[in-house]
Amino acid sequence: MANTAGIEHKFVVMKISDVEQLTHHEKVALGHIGEAIQEIRIKQGKSPVNQYLVINTDEPYADEVIDILKHHGHWGMVETCAWCGEDREELRNPHIFDYDRNGGKMCRYCWDHDREVYKGSYGEDIGPFDPKGETAQ
Ligand SMILES: [Zn+2]
């Protein structure tokens, strides 16, 4: 979903004290939207409601939280890993042993998992995850 500046955002967060100021009809409409989203999530096999931690970017510790999110691949532009289906900030082309997945890219976690598997079963080391890895190794 893009905001008015055309920037893509992953979440919409509403402050309850703001929602409480809506009219009765607006609250009912918002309730219907929430129910429709829950139904979609259930059909997709997801939990109907997630709980998130939310901080204001004005907080003095926001940069520390952003660093933690970056460390875990949850900050910035995200792409979906073709292996695990998770949205990740860092993806790279897959390694030569697992190359063809419709041109999809692989995340650090899947790479590290595969690295251990191939070390154990073939004795081959595909090397550490390199987010700039453009070609298969
Ligand atoms: Zn993955």
Backbone and ligand atoms as CSV (ligand in chain L), in Angstrom:
chain,resi,resn,atom,element,x,y,z
A,1,MET,N,N,0.854,-1.184,0.000
A,1,MET,CA,C,0.000,0.000,0.000
A,1,MET,C,C,0.890,1.234,0.000
A,2,ALA,N,N,0.645,2.166,-0.912
A,2,ALA,CA,C,1.472,3.379,-0.999
A,2,ALA,C,C,0.779,4.538,-0.290
A,3,ASN,N,N,1.563,5.376,0.369
A,3,ASN,CA,C,0.983,6.570,0.986
A,3,ASN,C,C,0.913,7.694,-0.045
A,4,THR,N,N,0.528,8.899,0.370
A,4,THR,CA,C,0.347,9.995,-0.592
A,4,THR,C,C,1.663,10.402,-1.250
A,5,ALA,N,N,2.784,10.100,-0.614
A,5,ALA,CA,C,4.076,10.424,-1.221
A,5,ALA,C,C,4.552,9.298,-2.146
A,6,GLY,N,N,3.733,8.241,-2.307
A,6,GLY,CA,C,4.090,7.139,-3.182
A,6,GLY,C,C,5.060,6.159,-2.554
A,7,ILE,N,N,5.278,6.276,-1.242
A,7,ILE,CA,C,6.194,5.370,-0.547
A,7,ILE,C,C,5.427,4.119,-0.130
A,8,GLU,N,N,6.010,2.949,-0.423
A,8,GLU,CA,C,5.362,1.691,-0.065
A,8,GLU,C,C,5.504,1.424,1.429
A,9,HIS,N,N,4.416,1.064,2.053
A,9,HIS,CA,C,4.434,0.681,3.457
A,9,HIS,C,C,3.862,-0.715,3.598
A,10,LYS,N,N,4.302,-1.417,4.610
A,10,LYS,CA,C,3.848,-2.787,4.820
A,10,LYS,C,C,2.669,-2.851,5.783
A,11,PHE,N,N,2.560,-1.863,6.686
A,11,PHE,CA,C,1.532,-1.910,7.719
A,11,PHE,C,C,0.748,-0.604,7.774
A,12,VAL,N,N,-0.479,-0.700,8.258
A,12,VAL,CA,C,-1.277,0.462,8.608
A,12,VAL,C,C,-1.521,0.345,10.104
A,13,VAL,N,N,-1.160,1.365,10.860
A,13,VAL,CA,C,-1.342,1.350,12.305
A,13,VAL,C,C,-2.259,2.500,12.677
A,14,MET,N,N,-3.286,2.194,13.454
A,14,MET,CA,C,-4.206,3.242,13.911
A,14,MET,C,C,-4.138,3.332,15.425
A,15,LYS,N,N,-4.047,4.538,15.914
A,15,LYS,CA,C,-4.019,4.759,17.350
A,15,LYS,C,C,-5.453,4.649,17.859
A,16,ILE,N,N,-5.666,3.857,18.896
A,16,ILE,CA,C,-7.024,3.620,19.394
A,16,ILE,C,C,-7.689,4.925,19.820
A,17,SER,N,N,-6.919,5.839,20.418
A,17,SER,CA,C,-7.529,7.112,20.828
A,17,SER,C,C,-8.006,7.916,19.618
A,18,ASP,N,N,-7.373,7.710,18.441
A,18,ASP,CA,C,-7.863,8.352,17.216
A,18,ASP,C,C,-9.124,7.650,16.711
A,19,VAL,N,N,-9.103,6.319,16.741
A,19,VAL,CA,C,-10.259,5.543,16.272
A,19,VAL,C,C,-11.497,5.869,17.122
A,20,GLU,N,N,-11.285,6.069,18.423
A,20,GLU,CA,C,-12.418,6.368,19.317
A,20,GLU,C,C,-13.116,7.680,18.966
A,21,GLN,N,N,-12.442,8.521,18.203
A,21,GLN,CA,C,-13.046,9.804,17.814
A,21,GLN,C,C,-13.881,9.695,16.528
A,22,LEU,N,N,-13.872,8.514,15.899
A,22,LEU,CA,C,-14.674,8.318,14.684
A,22,LEU,C,C,-16.150,8.283,15.047
A,23,THR,N,N,-16.992,8.508,14.031
A,23,THR,CA,C,-18.437,8.379,14.245
A,23,THR,C,C,-18.777,6.902,14.414
A,24,HIS,N,N,-19.977,6.624,14.899
A,24,HIS,CA,C,-20.434,5.243,15.054
A,24,HIS,C,C,-20.347,4.501,13.718
A,25,HIS,N,N,-20.822,5.136,12.629
A,25,HIS,CA,C,-20.813,4.480,11.314
A,25,HIS,C,C,-19.391,4.211,10.831
A,26,GLU,N,N,-18.485,5.137,11.104
A,26,GLU,CA,C,-17.081,4.926,10.706
A,26,GLU,C,C,-16.464,3.761,11.484
A,27,LYS,N,N,-16.810,3.665,12.779
A,27,LYS,CA,C,-16.295,2.544,13.581
A,27,LYS,C,C,-16.847,1.216,13.069
A,28,VAL,N,N,-18.155,1.199,12.702
A,28,VAL,CA,C,-18.765,-0.022,12.155
A,28,VAL,C,C,-18.065,-0.407,10.855
A,29,ALA,N,N,-17.810,0.589,9.979
A,29,ALA,CA,C,-17.129,0.313,8.706
A,29,ALA,C,C,-15.729,-0.248,8.963
A,30,LEU,N,N,-15.027,0.330,9.919
A,30,LEU,CA,C,-13.680,-0.153,10.251
A,30,LEU,C,C,-13.739,-1.589,10.784
A,31,GLY,N,N,-14.779,-1.884,11.575
A,31,GLY,CA,C,-14.964,-3.245,12.084
A,31,GLY,C,C,-15.162,-4.234,10.947
A,32,HIS,N,N,-15.949,-3.843,9.924
A,32,HIS,CA,C,-16.172,-4.727,8.767
A,32,HIS,C,C,-14.865,-4.970,8.008
A,33,ILE,N,N,-14.057,-3.935,7.871
A,33,ILE,CA,C,-12.769,-4.083,7.189
A,33,ILE,C,C,-11.889,-5.068,7.956
A,34,GLY,N,N,-11.865,-4.922,9.279
A,34,GLY,CA,C,-11.069,-5.833,10.097
A,34,GLY,C,C,-11.534,-7.275,9.955
A,35,GLU,N,N,-12.848,-7.487,9.944
A,35,GLU,CA,C,-13.390,-8.841,9.795
A,35,GLU,C,C,-13.052,-9.426,8.426
A,36,ALA,N,N,-13.147,-8.584,7.376
A,36,ALA,CA,C,-12.829,-9.056,6.021
A,36,ALA,C,C,-11.365,-9.469,5.930
A,37,ILE,N,N,-10.484,-8.692,6.552
A,37,ILE,CA,C,-9.053,-9.023,6.540
A,37,ILE,C,C,-8.809,-10.327,7.295
A,38,GLN,N,N,-9.486,-10.522,8.437
A,38,GLN,CA,C,-9.332,-11.768,9.198
A,38,GLN,C,C,-9.784,-12.969,8.369
A,39,GLU,N,N,-10.890,-12.825,7.628
A,39,GLU,CA,C,-11.374,-13.930,6.791
A,39,GLU,C,C,-10.357,-14.280,5.714
A,40,ILE,N,N,-9.757,-13.266,5.099
A,40,ILE,CA,C,-8.736,-13.510,4.072
A,40,ILE,C,C,-7.553,-14.255,4.680
A,41,ARG,N,N,-7.106,-13.807,5.862
A,41,ARG,CA,C,-5.948,-14.430,6.505
A,41,ARG,C,C,-6.242,-15.885,6.869
A,42,ILE,N,N,-7.453,-16.160,7.343
A,42,ILE,CA,C,-7.828,-17.536,7.703
A,42,ILE,C,C,-7.806,-18.415,6.451
A,43,LYS,N,N,-8.358,-17.908,5.319
A,43,LYS,CA,C,-8.364,-18.668,4.057
A,43,LYS,C,C,-6.940,-18.956,3.590
A,44,GLN,N,N,-6.007,-18.072,3.925
A,44,GLN,CA,C,-4.604,-18.249,3.534
A,44,GLN,C,C,-3.848,-19.119,4.536
A,45,GLY,N,N,-4.566,-19.635,5.541
A,45,GLY,CA,C,-3.925,-20.501,6.520
A,45,GLY,C,C,-3.092,-19.743,7.552
A,46,LYS,N,N,-3.318,-18.441,7.645
A,46,LYS,CA,C,-2.563,-17.629,8.599
A,46,LYS,C,C,-3.389,-17.423,9.856
A,47,SER,N,N,-2.723,-16.998,10.925
A,47,SER,CA,C,-3.472,-16.656,12.124
A,47,SER,C,C,-4.314,-15.411,11.817
A,48,PRO,N,N,-5.589,-15.378,12.292
A,48,PRO,CA,C,-6.478,-14.266,11.908
A,48,PRO,C,C,-5.980,-12.899,12.357
A,49,VAL,N,N,-5.295,-12.855,13.474
A,49,VAL,CA,C,-4.828,-11.573,14.014
A,49,VAL,C,C,-3.389,-11.721,14.475
A,50,ASN,N,N,-2.541,-10.817,14.053
A,50,ASN,CA,C,-1.181,-10.753,14.569
A,50,ASN,C,C,-1.083,-9.634,15.585
A,51,GLN,N,N,-0.116,-9.747,16.474
A,51,GLN,CA,C,0.154,-8.655,17.399
A,51,GLN,C,C,1.543,-8.131,17.088
A,52,TYR,N,N,1.666,-6.813,16.998
A,52,TYR,CA,C,2.926,-6.188,16.623
A,52,TYR,C,C,3.391,-5.234,17.705
A,53,LEU,N,N,4.707,-5.056,17.753
A,53,LEU,CA,C,5.274,-3.985,18.547
A,53,LEU,C,C,5.287,-2.753,17.658
A,54,VAL,N,N,4.870,-1.617,18.172
A,54,VAL,CA,C,4.828,-0.393,17.377
A,54,VAL,C,C,5.581,0.694,18.133
A,55,ILE,N,N,6.490,1.371,17.461
A,55,ILE,CA,C,7.141,2.529,18.076
A,55,ILE,C,C,7.031,3.710,17.120
A,56,ASN,N,N,7.031,4.891,17.663
A,56,ASN,CA,C,7.010,6.104,16.859
A,56,ASN,C,C,8.437,6.385,16.403
A,57,THR,N,N,8.608,6.767,15.137
A,57,THR,CA,C,9.953,7.041,14.630
A,57,THR,C,C,10.561,8.279,15.288
A,58,ASP,N,N,9.754,9.049,16.016
A,58,ASP,CA,C,10.288,10.210,16.752
A,58,ASP,C,C,11.047,9.796,18.010
A,59,GLU,N,N,10.864,8.564,18.466
A,59,GLU,CA,C,11.509,8.143,19.710
A,59,GLU,C,C,13.034,8.168,19.556
A,60,PRO,N,N,13.757,8.608,20.614
A,60,PRO,CA,C,15.222,8.704,20.514
A,60,PRO,C,C,15.901,7.352,20.278
A,61,TYR,N,N,15.246,6.256,20.643
A,61,TYR,CA,C,15.843,4.925,20.471
A,61,TYR,C,C,15.424,4.254,19.159
A,62,ALA,N,N,14.697,5.002,18.305
A,62,ALA,CA,C,14.182,4.406,17.064
A,62,ALA,C,C,15.310,3.855,16.187
A,63,ASP,N,N,16.442,4.569,16.104
A,63,ASP,CA,C,17.546,4.101,15.253
A,63,ASP,C,C,18.109,2.763,15.744
A,64,GLU,N,N,18.123,2.569,17.077
A,64,GLU,CA,C,18.593,1.290,17.614
A,64,GLU,C,C,17.649,0.152,17.206
A,65,VAL,N,N,16.338,0.443,17.258
A,65,VAL,CA,C,15.351,-0.567,16.866
A,65,VAL,C,C,15.488,-0.872,15.374
A,66,ILE,N,N,15.703,0.169,14.566
A,66,ILE,CA,C,15.887,-0.024,13.126
A,66,ILE,C,C,17.108,-0.906,12.865
A,67,ASP,N,N,18.200,-0.687,13.618
A,67,ASP,CA,C,19.394,-1.521,13.447
A,67,ASP,C,C,19.088,-2.989,13.743
A,68,ILE,N,N,18.284,-3.231,14.782
A,68,ILE,CA,C,17.898,-4.610,15.119
A,68,ILE,C,C,17.066,-5.201,13.984
A,69,LEU,N,N,16.112,-4.426,13.454
A,69,LEU,CA,C,15.273,-4.904,12.350
A,69,LEU,C,C,16.133,-5.209,11.123
A,70,LYS,N,N,17.098,-4.328,10.821
A,70,LYS,CA,C,17.992,-4.556,9.674
A,70,LYS,C,C,18.783,-5.845,9.868
A,71,HIS,N,N,19.278,-6.037,11.106
A,71,HIS,CA,C,20.072,-7.236,11.404
A,71,HIS,C,C,19.278,-8.508,11.106
A,72,HIS,N,N,17.960,-8.446,11.321
A,72,HIS,CA,C,17.119,-9.629,11.107
A,72,HIS,C,C,16.386,-9.595,9.770
A,73,GLY,N,N,16.789,-8.662,8.886
A,73,GLY,CA,C,16.225,-8.625,7.536
A,73,GLY,C,C,14.784,-8.151,7.469
A,74,HIS,N,N,14.393,-7.277,8.406
A,74,HIS,CA,C,13.016,-6.785,8.426
A,74,HIS,C,C,12.936,-5.272,8.300
A,75,TRP,N,N,13.859,-4.671,7.583
A,75,TRP,CA,C,13.822,-3.225,7.409
A,75,TRP,C,C,14.206,-2.893,5.978
A,76,GLY,N,N,13.549,-1.895,5.431
A,76,GLY,CA,C,13.884,-1.455,4.081
A,76,GLY,C,C,13.012,-2.141,3.059
A,77,MET,N,N,13.429,-2.057,1.820
A,77,MET,CA,C,12.660,-2.667,0.745
A,77,MET,C,C,12.746,-4.176,0.892
A,78,VAL,N,N,11.615,-4.810,0.836
A,78,VAL,CA,C,11.619,-6.254,1.023
A,78,VAL,C,C,11.238,-6.964,-0.267
A,79,GLU,N,N,11.807,-8.146,-0.433
A,79,GLU,CA,C,11.422,-9.048,-1.506
A,79,GLU,C,C,11.092,-10.380,-0.840
A,80,THR,N,N,10.376,-11.212,-1.546
A,80,THR,CA,C,9.984,-12.493,-0.982
A,80,THR,C,C,10.994,-13.563,-1.384
A,81,CYS,N,N,11.483,-14.290,-0.404
A,81,CYS,CA,C,12.399,-15.407,-0.665
A,81,CYS,C,C,11.629,-16.512,-1.386
A,82,ALA,N,N,12.188,-17.010,-2.491
A,82,ALA,CA,C,11.524,-18.049,-3.273
A,82,ALA,C,C,11.558,-19.396,-2.557
A,83,TRP,N,N,12.332,-19.520,-1.485
A,83,TRP,CA,C,12.438,-20.797,-0.781
A,83,TRP,C,C,11.511,-20.858,0.426
A,84,CYS,N,N,11.602,-19.846,1.305
A,84,CYS,CA,C,10.794,-19.899,2.536
A,84,CYS,C,C,9.524,-19.056,2.450
A,85,GLY,N,N,9.430,-18.176,1.440
A,85,GLY,CA,C,8.230,-17.365,1.279
A,85,GLY,C,C,8.158,-16.166,2.215
A,86,GLU,N,N,9.223,-15.930,2.987
A,86,GLU,CA,C,9.244,-14.788,3.902
A,86,GLU,C,C,9.740,-13.545,3.167
A,87,ASP,N,N,9.212,-12.386,3.579
A,87,ASP,CA,C,9.684,-11.119,3.026
A,87,ASP,C,C,10.988,-10.747,3.713
A,88,ARG,N,N,12.009,-10.514,2.921
A,88,ARG,CA,C,13.341,-10.214,3.463
A,88,ARG,C,C,13.915,-8.986,2.775
A,89,GLU,N,N,14.767,-8.278,3.508
A,89,GLU,CA,C,15.447,-7.113,2.940
A,89,GLU,C,C,16.576,-7.552,2.021
A,90,GLU,N,N,17.275,-8.627,2.413
A,90,GLU,CA,C,18.433,-9.081,1.648
A,90,GLU,C,C,18.129,-10.414,0.973
A,91,LEU,N,N,18.247,-10.420,-0.330
A,91,LEU,CA,C,18.121,-11.668,-1.088
A,91,LEU,C,C,19.273,-11.722,-2.081
A,92,ARG,N,N,19.628,-12.892,-2.483
A,92,ARG,CA,C,20.659,-13.051,-3.500
A,92,ARG,C,C,20.275,-14.219,-4.409
A,93,ASN,N,N,20.993,-14.311,-5.516
A,93,ASN,CA,C,20.761,-15.455,-6.376
A,93,ASN,C,C,21.143,-16.720,-5.615
A,94,PRO,N,N,20.454,-17.803,-5.862
A,94,PRO,CA,C,20.751,-19.045,-5.138
A,94,PRO,C,C,22.082,-19.648,-5.587
A,95,HIS,N,N,22.529,-20.637,-4.858
A,95,HIS,CA,C,23.782,-21.322,-5.187
A,95,HIS,C,C,23.548,-22.369,-6.267
A,96,ILE,N,N,24.636,-22.868,-6.813
A,96,ILE,CA,C,24.588,-23.733,-7.998
A,96,ILE,C,C,23.831,-25.036,-7.736
A,97,PHE,N,N,23.804,-25.517,-6.475
A,97,PHE,CA,C,23.148,-26.801,-6.188
A,97,PHE,C,C,21.614,-26.657,-6.142
A,98,ASP,N,N,21.144,-25.444,-6.049
A,98,ASP,CA,C,19.700,-25.237,-5.878
A,98,ASP,C,C,19.271,-24.037,-6.714
A,99,TYR,N,N,19.666,-24.028,-7.972
A,99,TYR,CA,C,19.590,-22.822,-8.764
A,99,TYR,C,C,18.207,-22.498,-9.311
A,100,ASP,N,N,17.459,-23.501,-9.744
A,100,ASP,CA,C,16.252,-23.199,-10.508
A,100,ASP,C,C,15.013,-23.121,-9.641
A,101,ARG,N,N,14.514,-21.956,-9.380
A,101,ARG,CA,C,13.219,-21.777,-8.745
A,101,ARG,C,C,12.552,-20.575,-9.418
A,102,ASN,N,N,12.353,-20.717,-10.734
A,102,ASN,CA,C,11.748,-19.673,-11.568
A,102,ASN,C,C,12.461,-18.331,-11.423
A,103,GLY,N,N,13.761,-18.397,-11.301
A,103,GLY,CA,C,14.540,-17.165,-11.211
A,103,GLY,C,C,14.437,-16.478,-9.871
A,104,GLY,N,N,13.818,-17.150,-8.880
A,104,GLY,CA,C,13.643,-16.543,-7.564
A,104,GLY,C,C,14.952,-16.396,-6.817
A,105,LYS,N,N,14.925,-15.529,-5.817
A,105,LYS,CA,C,16.114,-15.285,-5.014
A,105,LYS,C,C,15.970,-15.908,-3.629
A,106,MET,N,N,17.111,-16.067,-2.964
A,106,MET,CA,C,17.200,-16.789,-1.698
A,106,MET,C,C,17.630,-15.850,-0.562
A,107,CYS,N,N,17.045,-16.054,0.617
A,107,CYS,CA,C,17.395,-15.223,1.783
A,107,CYS,C,C,18.583,-15.822,2.534
A,108,ARG,N,N,19.125,-15.018,3.446
A,108,ARG,CA,C,20.273,-15.426,4.257
A,108,ARG,C,C,19.973,-16.691,5.059
A,109,TYR,N,N,18.737,-16.801,5.575
A,109,TYR,CA,C,18.404,-17.926,6.440
A,109,TYR,C,C,18.351,-19.226,5.647
A,110,CYS,N,N,17.751,-19.165,4.453
A,110,CYS,CA,C,17.708,-20.361,3.610
A,110,CYS,C,C,19.108,-20.719,3.115
A,111,TRP,N,N,19.893,-19.681,2.790
A,111,TRP,CA,C,21.277,-19.911,2.355
A,111,TRP,C,C,22.058,-20.641,3.450
A,112,ASP,N,N,21.966,-20.109,4.686
A,112,ASP,CA,C,22.723,-20.700,5.785
A,112,ASP,C,C,22.262,-22.129,6.067
A,113,HIS,N,N,20.943,-22.367,5.938
A,113,HIS,CA,C,20.413,-23.723,6.120
A,113,HIS,C,C,20.995,-24.654,5.056
A,114,ASP,N,N,20.933,-24.209,3.790
A,114,ASP,CA,C,21.463,-25.030,2.696
A,114,ASP,C,C,22.957,-25.268,2.860
A,115,ARG,N,N,23.659,-24.230,3.325
A,115,ARG,CA,C,25.110,-24.348,3.501
A,115,ARG,C,C,25.436,-25.516,4.433
A,116,GLU,N,N,24.685,-25.596,5.543
A,116,GLU,CA,C,24.917,-26.682,6.495
A,116,GLU,C,C,24.558,-28.036,5.892
A,117,VAL,N,N,23.427,-28.080,5.161
A,117,VAL,CA,C,22.980,-29.342,4.560
A,117,VAL,C,C,24.019,-29.847,3.554
A,118,TYR,N,N,24.502,-28.929,2.680
A,118,TYR,CA,C,25.448,-29.363,1.645
A,118,TYR,C,C,26.814,-29.710,2.221
A,119,LYS,N,N,27.191,-29.015,3.304
A,119,LYS,CA,C,28.444,-29.372,3.985
A,119,LYS,C,C,28.338,-30.794,4.530
A,120,GLY,N,N,27.166,-31.091,5.129
A,120,GLY,CA,C,26.978,-32.382,5.770
A,120,GLY,C,C,26.797,-33.521,4.789
A,121,SER,N,N,26.018,-33.296,3.720
A,121,SER,CA,C,25.682,-34.419,2.844
A,121,SER,C,C,26.619,-34.556,1.652
A,122,TYR,N,N,27.222,-33.461,1.176
A,122,TYR,CA,C,28.114,-33.552,0.009
A,122,TYR,C,C,29.553,-33.162,0.331
A,123,GLY,N,N,29.760,-32.603,1.530
A,123,GLY,CA,C,31.102,-32.137,1.865
A,123,GLY,C,C,31.511,-30.897,1.094
A,124,GLU,N,N,30.535,-30.236,0.470
A,124,GLU,CA,C,30.827,-29.015,-0.299
A,124,GLU,C,C,30.380,-27.805,0.509
A,125,ASP,N,N,31.209,-26.749,0.507
A,125,ASP,CA,C,30.840,-25.504,1.183
A,125,ASP,C,C,30.498,-24.472,0.127
A,126,ILE,N,N,29.232,-24.007,0.154
A,126,ILE,CA,C,28.797,-22.994,-0.819
A,126,ILE,C,C,29.261,-21.597,-0.398
A,127,GLY,N,N,29.895,-21.494,0.768
A,127,GLY,CA,C,30.425,-20.212,1.231
A,127,GLY,C,C,29.384,-19.420,1.996
A,128,PRO,N,N,29.841,-18.333,2.616
A,128,PRO,CA,C,28.900,-17.516,3.396
A,128,PRO,C,C,27.933,-16.758,2.498
A,129,PHE,N,N,26.785,-16.376,3.078
A,129,PHE,CA,C,25.791,-15.588,2.356
A,129,PHE,C,C,26.398,-14.240,1.984
A,130,ASP,N,N,26.338,-13.883,0.723
A,130,ASP,CA,C,26.801,-12.571,0.266
A,130,ASP,C,C,25.621,-11.878,-0.398
A,131,PRO,N,N,25.066,-10.811,0.248
A,131,PRO,CA,C,23.882,-10.172,-0.334
A,131,PRO,C,C,24.142,-9.561,-1.703
A,132,LYS,N,N,25.418,-9.364,-2.049
A,132,LYS,CA,C,25.735,-8.820,-3.374
A,132,LYS,C,C,26.018,-9.937,-4.377
A,133,GLY,N,N,25.828,-11.186,-3.923
A,133,GLY,CA,C,26.101,-12.328,-4.789
A,133,GLY,C,C,25.139,-12.346,-5.973
A,134,GLU,N,N,25.626,-11.947,-7.119
A,134,GLU,CA,C,24.765,-11.835,-8.299
A,134,GLU,C,C,24.750,-13.120,-9.116
A,135,THR,N,N,25.786,-13.906,-9.002
A,135,THR,CA,C,25.855,-15.113,-9.813
A,135,THR,C,C,25.953,-16.331,-8.917
A,136,ALA,N,N,25.503,-17.433,-9.438
A,136,ALA,CA,C,25.583,-18.675,-8.675
A,136,ALA,C,C,27.029,-19.055,-8.468
A,137,GLN,N,N,27.308,-19.684,-7.318
A,137,GLN,CA,C,28.685,-20.090,-7.035
A,137,GLN,C,C,28.869,-21.551,-7.387
L,1,ZN,ZN,ZN,14.274,-17.910,2.693
